[in-house]
Amino acid sequence: MIAVRVFRFVDWTLRPDLDADAPPTTYALRCLNLNDDDTACGAESRATTDPAEPQTWAFDHLRRHPGHTGFAELIERPWVMWQGGSK
Ligand SMILES: [Zn+2]
């Protein structure tokens, strides 16, 4: 028997949460390079509301790990959903 789940999304709206009490949007960078033993480096800067701070971290990381030049930007942006039309 196949389980059937029914979702109803009547009159729901989803948007980025820009309210004053919303959690802040944060930025971080994660190293995408491999270590000398072919394991993933995966080092990450701390998440911060200042998008320039992870870039400073990336330069420091390169100084300590020559060749680690590839990064992914991790952005956490709050979204909110509510019922009852646009707001
Ligand atoms: Zn690295």
PDB file of the backbone (N, CA, C, O) and the ligand in Angstrom, with CONECT records:
HET     ZN  A 101       1
ATOM      1  N   MET A   1       0.845  -1.191   0.000  1.00  0.00           N
ATOM      2  CA  MET A   1       0.000   0.000   0.000  1.00  0.00           C
ATOM      3  C   MET A   1       0.883   1.245   0.000  1.00  0.00           C
ATOM      4  O   MET A   1       1.879   1.318   0.719  1.00  0.00           O
ATOM      5  N   ILE A   2       0.511   2.184  -0.790  1.00  0.00           N
ATOM      6  CA  ILE A   2       1.280   3.417  -0.901  1.00  0.00           C
ATOM      7  C   ILE A   2       0.676   4.469   0.028  1.00  0.00           C
ATOM      8  O   ILE A   2      -0.517   4.766  -0.033  1.00  0.00           O
ATOM      9  N   ALA A   3       1.517   5.015   0.875  1.00  0.00           N
ATOM     10  CA  ALA A   3       1.037   6.083   1.765  1.00  0.00           C
ATOM     11  C   ALA A   3       0.856   7.357   0.957  1.00  0.00           C
ATOM     12  O   ALA A   3       1.741   7.762   0.202  1.00  0.00           O
ATOM     13  N   VAL A   4      -0.263   7.961   1.119  1.00  0.00           N
ATOM     14  CA  VAL A   4      -0.556   9.201   0.403  1.00  0.00           C
ATOM     15  C   VAL A   4      -0.677  10.325   1.419  1.00  0.00           C
ATOM     16  O   VAL A   4      -1.463  10.249   2.363  1.00  0.00           O
ATOM     17  N   ARG A   5       0.113  11.365   1.209  1.00  0.00           N
ATOM     18  CA  ARG A   5       0.036  12.532   2.084  1.00  0.00           C
ATOM     19  C   ARG A   5      -0.506  13.689   1.268  1.00  0.00           C
ATOM     20  O   ARG A   5      -0.051  13.955   0.155  1.00  0.00           O
ATOM     21  N   VAL A   6      -1.454  14.350   1.822  1.00  0.00           N
ATOM     22  CA  VAL A   6      -2.068  15.480   1.126  1.00  0.00           C
ATOM     23  C   VAL A   6      -1.650  16.768   1.828  1.00  0.00           C
ATOM     24  O   VAL A   6      -1.858  16.937   3.030  1.00  0.00           O
ATOM     25  N   PHE A   7      -1.068  17.653   1.063  1.00  0.00           N
ATOM     26  CA  PHE A   7      -0.688  18.964   1.590  1.00  0.00           C
ATOM     27  C   PHE A   7      -1.582  20.011   0.958  1.00  0.00           C
ATOM     28  O   PHE A   7      -1.771  20.027  -0.258  1.00  0.00           O
ATOM     29  N   ARG A   8      -2.117  20.862   1.765  1.00  0.00           N
ATOM     30  CA  ARG A   8      -2.927  21.947   1.237  1.00  0.00           C
ATOM     31  C   ARG A   8      -2.234  23.259   1.575  1.00  0.00           C
ATOM     32  O   ARG A   8      -1.929  23.535   2.736  1.00  0.00           O
ATOM     33  N   PHE A   9      -1.997  24.039   0.577  1.00  0.00           N
ATOM     34  CA  PHE A   9      -1.352  25.335   0.788  1.00  0.00           C
ATOM     35  C   PHE A   9      -2.284  26.421   0.277  1.00  0.00           C
ATOM     36  O   PHE A   9      -1.990  27.123  -0.692  1.00  0.00           O
ATOM     37  N   VAL A  10      -3.407  26.536   0.954  1.00  0.00           N
ATOM     38  CA  VAL A  10      -4.400  27.519   0.548  1.00  0.00           C
ATOM     39  C   VAL A  10      -4.047  28.866   1.161  1.00  0.00           C
ATOM     40  O   VAL A  10      -3.990  29.017   2.382  1.00  0.00           O
ATOM     41  N   ASP A  11      -3.812  29.833   0.294  1.00  0.00           N
ATOM     42  CA  ASP A  11      -3.633  31.205   0.758  1.00  0.00           C
ATOM     43  C   ASP A  11      -2.413  31.384   1.657  1.00  0.00           C
ATOM     44  O   ASP A  11      -2.414  32.262   2.519  1.00  0.00           O
ATOM     45  N   TRP A  12      -1.382  30.578   1.478  1.00  0.00           N
ATOM     46  CA  TRP A  12      -0.142  30.782   2.222  1.00  0.00           C
ATOM     47  C   TRP A  12       0.819  31.601   1.370  1.00  0.00           C
ATOM     48  O   TRP A  12       0.841  31.491   0.144  1.00  0.00           O
ATOM     49  N   THR A  13       1.600  32.413   2.040  1.00  0.00           N
ATOM     50  CA  THR A  13       2.584  33.237   1.354  1.00  0.00           C
ATOM     51  C   THR A  13       3.947  33.009   2.005  1.00  0.00           C
ATOM     52  O   THR A  13       4.054  32.900   3.227  1.00  0.00           O
ATOM     53  N   LEU A  14       4.980  32.940   1.175  1.00  0.00           N
ATOM     54  CA  LEU A  14       6.353  32.741   1.655  1.00  0.00           C
ATOM     55  C   LEU A  14       7.224  33.847   1.092  1.00  0.00           C
ATOM     56  O   LEU A  14       7.180  34.140  -0.103  1.00  0.00           O
ATOM     57  N   ARG A  15       8.019  34.459   1.965  1.00  0.00           N
ATOM     58  CA  ARG A  15       8.916  35.532   1.504  1.00  0.00           C
ATOM     59  C   ARG A  15      10.098  35.637   2.460  1.00  0.00           C
ATOM     60  O   ARG A  15      10.025  35.153   3.590  1.00  0.00           O
ATOM     61  N   PRO A  16      11.188  36.264   2.017  1.00  0.00           N
ATOM     62  CA  PRO A  16      12.280  36.553   2.953  1.00  0.00           C
ATOM     63  C   PRO A  16      11.750  37.391   4.116  1.00  0.00           C
ATOM     64  O   PRO A  16      10.957  38.312   3.920  1.00  0.00           O
ATOM     65  N   ASP A  17      12.198  37.060   5.326  1.00  0.00           N
ATOM     66  CA  ASP A  17      11.722  37.742   6.529  1.00  0.00           C
ATOM     67  C   ASP A  17      12.551  39.002   6.755  1.00  0.00           C
ATOM     68  O   ASP A  17      13.702  38.934   7.187  1.00  0.00           O
ATOM     69  N   LEU A  18      11.954  40.144   6.459  1.00  0.00           N
ATOM     70  CA  LEU A  18      12.652  41.424   6.610  1.00  0.00           C
ATOM     71  C   LEU A  18      12.160  42.193   7.826  1.00  0.00           C
ATOM     72  O   LEU A  18      12.504  43.362   8.001  1.00  0.00           O
ATOM     73  N   ASP A  19      11.354  41.543   8.674  1.00  0.00           N
ATOM     74  CA  ASP A  19      10.848  42.218   9.861  1.00  0.00           C
ATOM     75  C   ASP A  19      11.997  42.579  10.808  1.00  0.00           C
ATOM     76  O   ASP A  19      13.053  41.947  10.782  1.00  0.00           O
ATOM     77  N   ALA A  20      11.784  43.596  11.640  1.00  0.00           N
ATOM     78  CA  ALA A  20      12.833  44.064  12.550  1.00  0.00           C
ATOM     79  C   ALA A  20      13.275  42.971  13.522  1.00  0.00           C
ATOM     80  O   ALA A  20      14.432  42.949  13.943  1.00  0.00           O
ATOM     81  N   ASP A  21      12.368  42.070  13.881  1.00  0.00           N
ATOM     82  CA  ASP A  21      12.729  41.023  14.840  1.00  0.00           C
ATOM     83  C   ASP A  21      13.136  39.713  14.162  1.00  0.00           C
ATOM     84  O   ASP A  21      13.249  38.680  14.821  1.00  0.00           O
ATOM     85  N   ALA A  22      13.355  39.756  12.856  1.00  0.00           N
ATOM     86  CA  ALA A  22      13.770  38.547  12.132  1.00  0.00           C
ATOM     87  C   ALA A  22      15.215  38.206  12.494  1.00  0.00           C
ATOM     88  O   ALA A  22      15.991  39.104  12.822  1.00  0.00           O
ATOM     89  N   PRO A  23      15.590  36.930  12.440  1.00  0.00           N
ATOM     90  CA  PRO A  23      17.005  36.585  12.621  1.00  0.00           C
ATOM     91  C   PRO A  23      17.824  37.257  11.524  1.00  0.00           C
ATOM     92  O   PRO A  23      17.318  37.468  10.422  1.00  0.00           O
ATOM     93  N   PRO A  24      19.080  37.595  11.807  1.00  0.00           N
ATOM     94  CA  PRO A  24      19.894  38.270  10.794  1.00  0.00           C
ATOM     95  C   PRO A  24      20.321  37.321   9.685  1.00  0.00           C
ATOM     96  O   PRO A  24      20.449  36.117   9.904  1.00  0.00           O
ATOM     97  N   THR A  25      20.541  37.865   8.497  1.00  0.00           N
ATOM     98  CA  THR A  25      21.175  37.114   7.416  1.00  0.00           C
ATOM     99  C   THR A  25      22.649  36.995   7.764  1.00  0.00           C
ATOM    100  O   THR A  25      23.286  37.981   8.135  1.00  0.00           O
ATOM    101  N   THR A  26      23.193  35.788   7.645  1.00  0.00           N
ATOM    102  CA  THR A  26      24.601  35.587   7.982  1.00  0.00           C
ATOM    103  C   THR A  26      25.358  35.018   6.786  1.00  0.00           C
ATOM    104  O   THR A  26      24.781  34.385   5.902  1.00  0.00           O
ATOM    105  N   TYR A  27      26.649  35.260   6.787  1.00  0.00           N
ATOM    106  CA  TYR A  27      27.535  34.866   5.705  1.00  0.00           C
ATOM    107  C   TYR A  27      28.729  34.106   6.285  1.00  0.00           C
ATOM    108  O   TYR A  27      29.224  34.423   7.366  1.00  0.00           O
ATOM    109  N   ALA A  28      29.176  33.097   5.539  1.00  0.00           N
ATOM    110  CA  ALA A  28      30.383  32.352   5.909  1.00  0.00           C
ATOM    111  C   ALA A  28      30.989  31.804   4.630  1.00  0.00           C
ATOM    112  O   ALA A  28      30.323  31.756   3.595  1.00  0.00           O
ATOM    113  N   LEU A  29      32.237  31.394   4.694  1.00  0.00           N
ATOM    114  CA  LEU A  29      32.901  30.722   3.580  1.00  0.00           C
ATOM    115  C   LEU A  29      33.415  29.373   4.069  1.00  0.00           C
ATOM    116  O   LEU A  29      33.890  29.255   5.199  1.00  0.00           O
ATOM    117  N   ARG A  30      33.318  28.362   3.217  1.00  0.00           N
ATOM    118  CA  ARG A  30      33.846  27.024   3.502  1.00  0.00           C
ATOM    119  C   ARG A  30      34.874  26.671   2.446  1.00  0.00           C
ATOM    120  O   ARG A  30      34.638  26.848   1.251  1.00  0.00           O
ATOM    121  N   CYS A  31      36.008  26.174   2.888  1.00  0.00           N
ATOM    122  CA  CYS A  31      37.076  25.764   1.973  1.00  0.00           C
ATOM    123  C   CYS A  31      36.658  24.500   1.221  1.00  0.00           C
ATOM    124  O   CYS A  31      36.172  23.541   1.821  1.00  0.00           O
ATOM    125  N   LEU A  32      36.853  24.511  -0.099  1.00  0.00           N
ATOM    126  CA  LEU A  32      36.463  23.376  -0.944  1.00  0.00           C
ATOM    127  C   LEU A  32      37.649  22.508  -1.359  1.00  0.00           C
ATOM    128  O   LEU A  32      37.488  21.553  -2.119  1.00  0.00           O
ATOM    129  N   ASN A  33      38.830  22.838  -0.863  1.00  0.00           N
ATOM    130  CA  ASN A  33      40.023  22.138  -1.326  1.00  0.00           C
ATOM    131  C   ASN A  33      40.300  20.866  -0.541  1.00  0.00           C
ATOM    132  O   ASN A  33      39.710  20.621   0.512  1.00  0.00           O
ATOM    133  N   LEU A  34      41.216  20.056  -1.081  1.00  0.00           N
ATOM    134  CA  LEU A  34      41.631  18.824  -0.422  1.00  0.00           C
ATOM    135  C   LEU A  34      42.937  19.062   0.318  1.00  0.00           C
ATOM    136  O   LEU A  34      43.777  19.859  -0.099  1.00  0.00           O
ATOM    137  N   ASN A  35      43.084  18.345   1.432  1.00  0.00           N
ATOM    138  CA  ASN A  35      44.357  18.355   2.146  1.00  0.00           C
ATOM    139  C   ASN A  35      45.349  17.470   1.391  1.00  0.00           C
ATOM    140  O   ASN A  35      44.994  16.806   0.417  1.00  0.00           O
ATOM    141  N   ASP A  36      46.596  17.475   1.859  1.00  0.00           N
ATOM    142  CA  ASP A  36      47.635  16.678   1.197  1.00  0.00           C
ATOM    143  C   ASP A  36      47.285  15.191   1.170  1.00  0.00           C
ATOM    144  O   ASP A  36      47.720  14.478   0.266  1.00  0.00           O
ATOM    145  N   ASP A  37      46.499  14.706   2.151  1.00  0.00           N
ATOM    146  CA  ASP A  37      46.112  13.286   2.190  1.00  0.00           C
ATOM    147  C   ASP A  37      44.785  13.023   1.468  1.00  0.00           C
ATOM    148  O   ASP A  37      44.152  11.988   1.674  1.00  0.00           O
ATOM    149  N   ASP A  38      44.374  13.973   0.621  1.00  0.00           N
ATOM    150  CA  ASP A  38      43.154  13.866  -0.198  1.00  0.00           C
ATOM    151  C   ASP A  38      41.856  13.869   0.601  1.00  0.00           C
ATOM    152  O   ASP A  38      40.804  13.555   0.045  1.00  0.00           O
ATOM    153  N   THR A  39      41.897  14.213   1.885  1.00  0.00           N
ATOM    154  CA  THR A  39      40.661  14.406   2.633  1.00  0.00           C
ATOM    155  C   THR A  39      40.184  15.842   2.405  1.00  0.00           C
ATOM    156  O   THR A  39      40.984  16.738   2.137  1.00  0.00           O
ATOM    157  N   ALA A  40      38.883  16.044   2.513  1.00  0.00           N
ATOM    158  CA  ALA A  40      38.337  17.383   2.325  1.00  0.00           C
ATOM    159  C   ALA A  40      38.782  18.288   3.463  1.00  0.00           C
ATOM    160  O   ALA A  40      38.738  17.895   4.629  1.00  0.00           O
ATOM    161  N   CYS A  41      39.204  19.484   3.128  1.00  0.00           N
ATOM    162  CA  CYS A  41      39.580  20.439   4.177  1.00  0.00           C
ATOM    163  C   CYS A  41      38.326  20.821   4.959  1.00  0.00           C
ATOM    164  O   CYS A  41      38.236  20.567   6.160  1.00  0.00           O
ATOM    165  N   GLY A  42      37.358  21.433   4.274  1.00  0.00           N
ATOM    166  CA  GLY A  42      36.082  21.744   4.917  1.00  0.00           C
ATOM    167  C   GLY A  42      36.143  22.821   5.976  1.00  0.00           C
ATOM    168  O   GLY A  42      35.155  23.047   6.675  1.00  0.00           O
ATOM    169  N   ALA A  43      37.275  23.496   6.117  1.00  0.00           N
ATOM    170  CA  ALA A  43      37.353  24.552   7.128  1.00  0.00           C
ATOM    171  C   ALA A  43      36.334  25.639   6.807  1.00  0.00           C
ATOM    172  O   ALA A  43      36.104  25.959   5.641  1.00  0.00           O
ATOM    173  N   GLU A  44      35.727  26.203   7.847  1.00  0.00           N
ATOM    174  CA  GLU A  44      34.722  27.250   7.655  1.00  0.00           C
ATOM    175  C   GLU A  44      35.045  28.466   8.504  1.00  0.00           C
ATOM    176  O   GLU A  44      35.519  28.355   9.635  1.00  0.00           O
ATOM    177  N   SER A  45      34.776  29.627   7.930  1.00  0.00           N
ATOM    178  CA  SER A  45      34.833  30.836   8.731  1.00  0.00           C
ATOM    179  C   SER A  45      33.633  30.820   9.670  1.00  0.00           C
ATOM    180  O   SER A  45      32.719  30.013   9.499  1.00  0.00           O
ATOM    181  N   ARG A  46      33.633  31.703  10.654  1.00  0.00           N
ATOM    182  CA  ARG A  46      32.438  31.801  11.487  1.00  0.00           C
ATOM    183  C   ARG A  46      31.373  32.542  10.698  1.00  0.00           C
ATOM    184  O   ARG A  46      31.690  33.344   9.819  1.00  0.00           O
ATOM    185  N   ALA A  47      30.117  32.276  11.009  1.00  0.00           N
ATOM    186  CA  ALA A  47      29.014  32.973  10.369  1.00  0.00           C
ATOM    187  C   ALA A  47      28.900  34.365  10.972  1.00  0.00           C
ATOM    188  O   ALA A  47      28.942  34.533  12.191  1.00  0.00           O
ATOM    189  N   THR A  48      28.756  35.349  10.114  1.00  0.00           N
ATOM    190  CA  THR A  48      28.717  36.733  10.575  1.00  0.00           C
ATOM    191  C   THR A  48      27.751  37.535   9.722  1.00  0.00           C
ATOM    192  O   THR A  48      27.445  37.156   8.591  1.00  0.00           O
ATOM    193  N   THR A  49      27.277  38.632  10.263  1.00  0.00           N
ATOM    194  CA  THR A  49      26.377  39.495   9.494  1.00  0.00           C
ATOM    195  C   THR A  49      27.150  40.393   8.534  1.00  0.00           C
ATOM    196  O   THR A  49      26.554  41.046   7.677  1.00  0.00           O
ATOM    197  N   ASP A  50      28.480  40.431   8.674  1.00  0.00           N
ATOM    198  CA  ASP A  50      29.324  41.249   7.800  1.00  0.00           C
ATOM    199  C   ASP A  50      29.913  40.358   6.706  1.00  0.00           C
ATOM    200  O   ASP A  50      30.787  39.539   6.990  1.00  0.00           O
ATOM    201  N   PRO A  51      29.450  40.504   5.457  1.00  0.00           N
ATOM    202  CA  PRO A  51      29.930  39.603   4.403  1.00  0.00           C
ATOM    203  C   PRO A  51      31.421  39.755   4.103  1.00  0.00           C
ATOM    204  O   PRO A  51      32.002  38.878   3.464  1.00  0.00           O
ATOM    205  N   ALA A  52      32.056  40.843   4.547  1.00  0.00           N
ATOM    206  CA  ALA A  52      33.486  41.027   4.287  1.00  0.00           C
ATOM    207  C   ALA A  52      34.343  40.197   5.243  1.00  0.00           C
ATOM    208  O   ALA A  52      35.469  39.838   4.899  1.00  0.00           O
ATOM    209  N   GLU A  53      33.831  39.888   6.431  1.00  0.00           N
ATOM    210  CA  GLU A  53      34.640  39.169   7.430  1.00  0.00           C
ATOM    211  C   GLU A  53      35.058  37.778   6.948  1.00  0.00           C
ATOM    212  O   GLU A  53      36.214  37.403   7.144  1.00  0.00           O
ATOM    213  N   PRO A  54      34.164  36.993   6.323  1.00  0.00           N
ATOM    214  CA  PRO A  54      34.610  35.695   5.804  1.00  0.00           C
ATOM    215  C   PRO A  54      35.683  35.825   4.736  1.00  0.00           C
ATOM    216  O   PRO A  54      36.509  34.926   4.583  1.00  0.00           O
ATOM    217  N   GLN A  55      35.687  36.923   3.999  1.00  0.00           N
ATOM    218  CA  GLN A  55      36.710  37.116   2.975  1.00  0.00           C
ATOM    219  C   GLN A  55      38.076  37.306   3.625  1.00  0.00           C
ATOM    220  O   GLN A  55      39.078  36.795   3.123  1.00  0.00           O
ATOM    221  N   THR A  56      38.124  38.032   4.728  1.00  0.00           N
ATOM    222  CA  THR A  56      39.376  38.175   5.477  1.00  0.00           C
ATOM    223  C   THR A  56      39.845  36.806   5.960  1.00  0.00           C
ATOM    224  O   THR A  56      41.030  36.483   5.889  1.00  0.00           O
ATOM    225  N   TRP A  57      38.893  36.001   6.456  1.00  0.00           N
ATOM    226  CA  TRP A  57      39.219  34.636   6.912  1.00  0.00           C
ATOM    227  C   TRP A  57      39.832  33.828   5.760  1.00  0.00           C
ATOM    228  O   TRP A  57      40.788  33.082   5.973  1.00  0.00           O
ATOM    229  N   ALA A  58      39.285  33.972   4.528  1.00  0.00           N
ATOM    230  CA  ALA A  58      39.780  33.195   3.390  1.00  0.00           C
ATOM    231  C   ALA A  58      41.247  33.518   3.106  1.00  0.00           C
ATOM    232  O   ALA A  58      42.028  32.618   2.797  1.00  0.00           O
ATOM    233  N   PHE A  59      41.627  34.793   3.208  1.00  0.00           N
ATOM    234  CA  PHE A  59      43.026  35.156   2.979  1.00  0.00           C
ATOM    235  C   PHE A  59      43.920  34.563   4.074  1.00  0.00           C
ATOM    236  O   PHE A  59      45.019  34.088   3.789  1.00  0.00           O
ATOM    237  N   ASP A  60      43.452  34.591   5.314  1.00  0.00           N
ATOM    238  CA  ASP A  60      44.215  33.974   6.406  1.00  0.00           C
ATOM    239  C   ASP A  60      44.348  32.470   6.176  1.00  0.00           C
ATOM    240  O   ASP A  60      45.404  31.884   6.415  1.00  0.00           O
ATOM    241  N   HIS A  61      43.255  31.854   5.705  1.00  0.00           N
ATOM    242  CA  HIS A  61      43.278  30.404   5.462  1.00  0.00           C
ATOM    243  C   HIS A  61      44.286  30.062   4.368  1.00  0.00           C
ATOM    244  O   HIS A  61      45.026  29.086   4.489  1.00  0.00           O
ATOM    245  N   LEU A  62      44.316  30.851   3.315  1.00  0.00           N
ATOM    246  CA  LEU A  62      45.271  30.615   2.223  1.00  0.00           C
ATOM    247  C   LEU A  62      46.707  30.746   2.714  1.00  0.00           C
ATOM    248  O   LEU A  62      47.584  29.987   2.303  1.00  0.00           O
ATOM    249  N   ARG A  63      46.945  31.726   3.606  1.00  0.00           N
ATOM    250  CA  ARG A  63      48.306  31.907   4.148  1.00  0.00           C
ATOM    251  C   ARG A  63      48.746  30.657   4.908  1.00  0.00           C
ATOM    252  O   ARG A  63      49.903  30.245   4.819  1.00  0.00           O
ATOM    253  N   ARG A  64      47.817  30.054   5.656  1.00  0.00           N
ATOM    254  CA  ARG A  64      48.159  28.873   6.457  1.00  0.00           C
ATOM    255  C   ARG A  64      48.113  27.576   5.643  1.00  0.00           C
ATOM    256  O   ARG A  64      48.741  26.582   6.007  1.00  0.00           O
ATOM    257  N   HIS A  65      47.354  27.603   4.525  1.00  0.00           N
ATOM    258  CA  HIS A  65      47.190  26.395   3.692  1.00  0.00           C
ATOM    259  C   HIS A  65      47.371  26.777   2.226  1.00  0.00           C
ATOM    260  O   HIS A  65      46.395  26.885   1.484  1.00  0.00           O
ATOM    261  N   PRO A  66      48.640  26.984   1.804  1.00  0.00           N
ATOM    262  CA  PRO A  66      48.882  27.384   0.407  1.00  0.00           C
ATOM    263  C   PRO A  66      48.218  26.401  -0.561  1.00  0.00           C
ATOM    264  O   PRO A  66      48.330  25.186  -0.398  1.00  0.00           O
ATOM    265  N   GLY A  67      47.535  26.935  -1.557  1.00  0.00           N
ATOM    266  CA  GLY A  67      46.844  26.094  -2.534  1.00  0.00           C
ATOM    267  C   GLY A  67      45.359  25.971  -2.261  1.00  0.00           C
ATOM    268  O   GLY A  67      44.601  25.537  -3.128  1.00  0.00           O
ATOM    269  N   HIS A  68      44.934  26.353  -1.057  1.00  0.00           N
ATOM    270  CA  HIS A  68      43.505  26.301  -0.754  1.00  0.00           C
ATOM    271  C   HIS A  68      42.856  27.593  -1.254  1.00  0.00           C
ATOM    272  O   HIS A  68      42.723  28.569  -0.517  1.00  0.00           O
ATOM    273  N   THR A  69      42.460  27.569  -2.517  1.00  0.00           N
ATOM    274  CA  THR A  69      41.974  28.785  -3.176  1.00  0.00           C
ATOM    275  C   THR A  69      40.499  28.721  -3.556  1.00  0.00           C
ATOM    276  O   THR A  69      39.964  29.702  -4.073  1.00  0.00           O
ATOM    277  N   GLY A  70      39.823  27.594  -3.315  1.00  0.00           N
ATOM    278  CA  GLY A  70      38.408  27.467  -3.682  1.00  0.00           C
ATOM    279  C   GLY A  70      37.523  27.482  -2.455  1.00  0.00           C
ATOM    280  O   GLY A  70      37.811  26.806  -1.467  1.00  0.00           O
ATOM    281  N   PHE A  71      36.440  28.255  -2.511  1.00  0.00           N
ATOM    282  CA  PHE A  71      35.546  28.397  -1.360  1.00  0.00           C
ATOM    283  C   PHE A  71      34.093  28.402  -1.821  1.00  0.00           C
ATOM    284  O   PHE A  71      33.796  28.756  -2.962  1.00  0.00           O
ATOM    285  N   ALA A  72      33.198  28.009  -0.931  1.00  0.00           N
ATOM    286  CA  ALA A  72      31.760  28.138  -1.145  1.00  0.00           C
ATOM    287  C   ALA A  72      31.235  29.146  -0.136  1.00  0.00           C
ATOM    288  O   ALA A  72      31.620  29.123   1.033  1.00  0.00           O
ATOM    289  N   GLU A  73      30.357  30.028  -0.593  1.00  0.00           N
ATOM    290  CA  GLU A  73      29.750  30.991   0.323  1.00  0.00           C
ATOM    291  C   GLU A  73      28.489  30.374   0.902  1.00  0.00           C
ATOM    292  O   GLU A  73      27.651  29.847   0.171  1.00  0.00           O
ATOM    293  N   LEU A  74      28.361  30.442   2.218  1.00  0.00           N
ATOM    294  CA  LEU A  74      27.202  29.897   2.930  1.00  0.00           C
ATOM    295  C   LEU A  74      26.377  31.078   3.442  1.00  0.00           C
ATOM    296  O   LEU A  74      26.806  31.810   4.334  1.00  0.00           O
ATOM    297  N   ILE A  75      25.220  31.245   2.879  1.00  0.00           N
ATOM    298  CA  ILE A  75      24.359  32.361   3.273  1.00  0.00           C
ATOM    299  C   ILE A  75      23.133  31.786   3.963  1.00  0.00           C
ATOM    300  O   ILE A  75      22.454  30.917   3.416  1.00  0.00           O
ATOM    301  N   GLU A  76      22.849  32.277   5.171  1.00  0.00           N
ATOM    302  CA  GLU A  76      21.634  31.876   5.864  1.00  0.00           C
ATOM    303  C   GLU A  76      20.721  33.094   5.945  1.00  0.00           C
ATOM    304  O   GLU A  76      21.004  34.065   6.646  1.00  0.00           O
ATOM    305  N   ARG A  77      19.609  33.011   5.198  1.00  0.00           N
ATOM    306  CA  ARG A  77      18.684  34.139   5.104  1.00  0.00           C
ATOM    307  C   ARG A  77      17.328  33.679   5.644  1.00  0.00           C
ATOM    308  O   ARG A  77      16.778  32.690   5.159  1.00  0.00           O
ATOM    309  N   PRO A  78      16.782  34.379   6.639  1.00  0.00           N
ATOM    310  CA  PRO A  78      15.505  33.950   7.195  1.00  0.00           C
ATOM    311  C   PRO A  78      14.351  34.203   6.226  1.00  0.00           C
ATOM    312  O   PRO A  78      14.288  35.235   5.558  1.00  0.00           O
ATOM    313  N   TRP A  79      13.455  33.244   6.173  1.00  0.00           N
ATOM    314  CA  TRP A  79      12.225  33.370   5.395  1.00  0.00           C
ATOM    315  C   TRP A  79      11.066  33.157   6.349  1.00  0.00           C
ATOM    316  O   TRP A  79      11.223  32.547   7.406  1.00  0.00           O
ATOM    317  N   VAL A  80       9.925  33.655   5.977  1.00  0.00           N
ATOM    318  CA  VAL A  80       8.732  33.508   6.821  1.00  0.00           C
ATOM    319  C   VAL A  80       7.539  33.161   5.943  1.00  0.00           C
ATOM    320  O   VAL A  80       7.448  33.581   4.789  1.00  0.00           O
ATOM    321  N   MET A  81       6.637  32.391   6.514  1.00  0.00           N
ATOM    322  CA  MET A  81       5.434  31.978   5.825  1.00  0.00           C
ATOM    323  C   MET A  81       4.245  32.291   6.725  1.00  0.00           C
ATOM    324  O   MET A  81       4.298  32.079   7.937  1.00  0.00           O
ATOM    325  N   TRP A  82       3.216  32.777   6.146  1.00  0.00           N
ATOM    326  CA  TRP A  82       2.007  33.021   6.934  1.00  0.00           C
ATOM    327  C   TRP A  82       0.800  32.821   6.049  1.00  0.00           C
ATOM    328  O   TRP A  82       0.893  32.789   4.822  1.00  0.00           O
ATOM    329  N   GLN A  83      -0.326  32.687   6.702  1.00  0.00           N
ATOM    330  CA  GLN A  83      -1.568  32.419   5.997  1.00  0.00           C
ATOM    331  C   GLN A  83      -2.384  33.703   5.949  1.00  0.00           C
ATOM    332  O   GLN A  83      -2.492  34.431   6.936  1.00  0.00           O
ATOM    333  N   GLY A  84      -2.940  33.957   4.804  1.00  0.00           N
ATOM    334  CA  GLY A  84      -3.848  35.089   4.743  1.00  0.00           C
ATOM    335  C   GLY A  84      -3.441  36.175   3.776  1.00  0.00           C
ATOM    336  O   GLY A  84      -3.843  37.325   3.957  1.00  0.00           O
ATOM    337  N   GLY A  85      -2.664  35.866   2.761  1.00  0.00           N
ATOM    338  CA  GLY A  85      -2.376  36.840   1.726  1.00  0.00           C
ATOM    339  C   GLY A  85      -1.091  37.597   1.964  1.00  0.00           C
ATOM    340  O   GLY A  85      -0.322  37.280   2.871  1.00  0.00           O
ATOM    341  N   SER A  86      -0.867  38.601   1.135  1.00  0.00           N
ATOM    342  CA  SER A  86       0.405  39.323   1.191  1.00  0.00           C
ATOM    343  C   SER A  86       0.444  40.248   2.379  1.00  0.00           C
ATOM    344  O   SER A  86      -0.590  40.651   2.912  1.00  0.00           O
ATOM    345  N   LYS A  87       1.678  40.587   2.795  1.00  0.00           N
ATOM    346  CA  LYS A  87       1.893  41.436   3.950  1.00  0.00           C
ATOM    347  C   LYS A  87       2.923  42.485   3.597  1.00  0.00           C
ATOM    348  O   LYS A  87       3.265  43.321   4.433  1.00  0.00           O
TER     349      LYS A  87
HETATM  350 ZN    ZN A 101      41.287  24.650   3.328  1.00  0.00          ZN2+
END
